[in-house]
Amino acid sequence: MSDNQFDSLQAFLTGTPAIEGPIGQGMNEGMWWVKFRIDIKHPLAWQVVQEIGHVVNYLSLNEKLPTTFYPVSPPPYMNGGPEDFLSWVIENTDKEFVPDTLKTWLEGRLPQPVNDESAWLTDDDEE
């Protein structure tokens, strides 16, 4: 898998509110990962984390994707706080599941259009 096979997923992710990046991507024996930052001070940051976590980690009992979404950080006592050093990783566990397939799953389940912040607002946000 070449780096350009990540382009579509990276473009989609960086078009999502609060997501900054890309920071990195890679492969190991057919398994891939993407890494990016989320601006935790953005008003939609935690909603973005929740939505991506739902799709990537636990869409449903019958539709669990072969992926995991989680935070990563160097030691905070050596570097600094989450504003500067907290990153997020999506990692896959199935050689047949390519980055573009994840993009399709996210596209179909995240608010649309993904880059429209008003689409991310919930009823609680609008009150």
C-alpha positions in Angstrom: 0.0 0.0 0.0 1.5 3.3 -1.0 1.2 6.6 0.9 -1.3 8.0 -1.6 -3.8 5.3 -0.5 -4.1 7.3 2.7 -4.8 10.6 0.9 -8.6 10.3 0.7 -8.9 9.3 4.4 -6.5 12.0 5.6 -8.3 14.7 3.5 -11.6 13.6 5.0 -10.3 13.6 8.6 -8.6 17.0 8.2 -11.9 18.4 6.8 -13.6 17.4 10.1 -14.1 20.2 12.7 -11.3 20.3 15.3 -9.0 17.8 13.5 -5.6 19.0 12.7 -3.0 17.1 10.7 -2.1 14.9 9.2 0.7 14.0 11.6 1.5 10.5 10.3 0.5 7.3 8.8 2.1 3.9 8.3 2.0 0.3 7.6 3.3 -2.8 9.3 2.8 -6.2 7.7 -0.4 -5.1 5.9 -1.9 -3.3 8.9 -2.1 0.5 8.7 -2.5 3.4 11.0 -3.2 7.2 10.8 -2.3 9.7 13.4 -3.6 13.3 13.8 -4.3 16.0 16.4 -7.6 17.3 17.7 -7.8 20.9 18.9 -9.2 20.1 22.4 -10.2 23.8 22.8 -12.4 23.7 19.7 -16.1 23.7 20.8 -16.8 20.5 18.9 -13.7 18.6 19.9 -15.2 16.1 22.3 -18.2 15.6 20.0 -15.8 14.7 17.2 -14.0 12.3 19.5 -17.3 10.7 20.5 -18.6 10.4 16.9 -15.3 9.0 15.6 -15.0 6.7 18.6 -18.5 5.4 18.0 -17.9 4.5 14.3 -14.4 3.3 14.5 -14.5 1.4 17.8 -18.1 0.2 18.3 -20.5 0.9 15.5 -22.8 -1.9 16.7 -22.5 -5.5 18.0 -23.1 -6.8 14.5 -21.0 -4.2 12.5 -17.8 -3.8 14.5 -15.1 -2.5 12.2 -11.6 -3.9 12.4 -10.3 -0.6 13.7 -9.4 1.1 17.0 -9.4 4.8 17.8 -7.4 5.9 20.8 -5.3 8.8 22.2 -1.5 8.6 22.4 1.0 10.9 24.2 4.6 11.2 25.1 5.2 11.4 28.9 3.5 14.7 30.0 6.1 15.3 32.7 8.8 15.5 30.0 6.9 17.5 27.3 3.8 19.4 28.3 0.0 19.3 28.3 -2.6 17.9 25.9 -2.9 21.1 23.9 0.5 20.5 22.5 1.2 16.7 22.8 -2.0 14.7 22.8 -2.5 12.9 19.4 -5.1 10.4 18.2 -4.6 7.2 16.3 -6.8 5.0 14.2 -5.3 1.6 13.7 -6.6 -1.3 11.7 -6.4 -5.0 12.4 -7.4 -6.5 9.0 -5.2 -6.6 6.0 -8.3 -6.5 3.7 -9.7 -3.3 5.3 -8.1 -0.3 3.5 -8.1 3.3 4.5 -10.6 4.3 1.8 -13.1 1.8 3.3 -12.8 3.5 6.6 -13.4 6.8 4.9 -16.6 5.4 3.4 -17.8 4.2 6.8 -17.1 7.6 8.4 -18.6 9.5 5.5 -21.9 7.6 5.8 -22.2 8.0 9.6 -20.7 11.4 10.6 -22.7 14.6 10.3 -23.0 15.9 6.7 -21.4 17.7 5.3 -18.5 16.8 7.6 -16.8 20.2 7.3 -20.0 22.1 8.2 -19.8 22.9 11.9 -23.5 23.6 12.2 -24.2 20.0 11.1 -22.4 18.8 14.2 -24.6 20.8 16.6 -27.0 18.8 18.8 -30.3 19.9 20.2 -28.4 20.7 23.4 -26.0 23.0 21.6 -28.7 25.0 19.9 -30.5 25.9 23.1 
